[in-house]
Amino acid sequence: FALDFINGNAAVDRATHPQVKEFAQMMVNDHTNAGGTLASLATQKGVQLPTKTVDVDKWTKKDAKSFDKDYMDKMVSDHKDAVELFEKETKRGGDSDLAAFANQTLPTLQTHLAKAKEIQNSVK
């Protein structure tokens, strides 16, 4: 699992809708915490986490009018994928520590997805 969501700090700065700004800050906070836990687990297991470069420039260059909608569309899509991935891990659980991490993190991801869908509907 790579924390490959759009750079939340860019979204905090660029969003104009108050709920989008709040959501972006939640992403910064929650993903920083989960990323730290996952990095510790990976180090403990001797695993190198994959990296993914986010094209922050693409997002900082978007006009303000479309930024909120595009960001929330991306958040819904990314969180759907993450929830599916974590659900699979909790069920197959090849590594008990990773399954425990997925099980612990899944409710937060589901909350993020529900909130993202709610906000997405309000910024259309």
Secondary structure as the mmCIF struct_conf table of DSSP 4:
data_model
#
loop_
_struct_conf.conf_type_id
_struct_conf.id
_struct_conf.beg_label_comp_id
_struct_conf.beg_label_asym_id
_struct_conf.beg_label_seq_id
_struct_conf.end_label_comp_id
_struct_conf.end_label_asym_id
_struct_conf.end_label_seq_id
BEND BEND1 PHE A 5 PHE A 5
HELX_RH_AL_P HELX_RH_AL_P1 GLY A 8 ARG A 14
BEND BEND2 HIS A 17 HIS A 17
HELX_RH_AL_P HELX_RH_AL_P2 PRO A 18 LYS A 45
TURN_TY1_P TURN_TY1_P1 GLY A 46 GLY A 46
HELX_LH_PP_P HELX_LH_PP_P1 GLN A 48 PRO A 50
HELX_RH_AL_P HELX_RH_AL_P3 VAL A 56 THR A 60
TURN_TY1_P TURN_TY1_P2 LYS A 61 LYS A 61
BEND BEND3 LYS A 62 LYS A 62
HELX_RH_AL_P HELX_RH_AL_P4 ALA A 64 ARG A 92
BEND BEND4 GLY A 94 ASP A 95
HELX_RH_AL_P HELX_RH_AL_P5 SER A 96 SER A 122
#
